[in-house]
Every structure is written in structure tokens, then in C-alpha cells.
Amino acid sequence: MAEQRILDIADHLLLIEHELRSQGWWSDQPPSAEALASVVPFAVDSMSFELWLQWIFLPRMKLILEHGQPLPSASGILVMAETVFVDRPEQSRVLRRLLAEFDQVISRSA
């Protein structure tokens, strides 16, 4: 069961990355070291949500999976996505669905 959950999470991370790329929200230029060092939730003080997903969220989740670290027991990433994409509901529809599914997978008991 736990192994399937890890595979589901890994699949969702790849799907989220794919959707960011397909929407043109993927950046080849990393944020500054200062921006990446933000301690504010979702780094809203230093980068867009899309950059946060690419440069902070995805790498951290991949490291957790690769190193067998404990998974978070909950995720509220969809709430942030709905706030950020309120003016782009159709463009962000697939990404928001993927983030909702991620929230569900991460909150499943291991």
C-alpha cells in the first residue's frame, strides 16, 4: 500500500511538471538564491506560484521520495492554486485538478 502511494505521488509530480511545461509556465531561469531562500509560505514574497511549484515544491517532493523520507501527512496546495488562478480558471483547470489529486494522494494514510 505504501509503495503504491509513493508511485502515485511520483506520477503526480511528473504530471504537474508536464502541465507546467505545456502551459508555458516552466522557466529555464532559476529564481535568485534569495528568492529560493524565502521562508514565507509558497514563497509568495519572492516568486510566482508557478515558479514555486517548479523550483521548490517539485524538487523537495522528489528528494523526499528518492531518500525515503517521511511523506507529509497533508497538503493544502489546491487552496493556494485556486487563489492564484482565480483569474485563469480555464487555463489552470488541468493543473488545479492535478494538484487536487495530489492533495488526496498525500493525505491517504500510509
Buried (B, 14 or more C-beta within 10 A) or exposed (E): EEEEBBEBBBBBBEBBBBBBEEBEBBBEEEBEEEBBEBEEEBBBEBBBBBBBBBBBBBEEBBEBBEEEEEBEEEBEBBEBBBEBBEEEEEEBEBBBBBBBBBBEBBEBEE
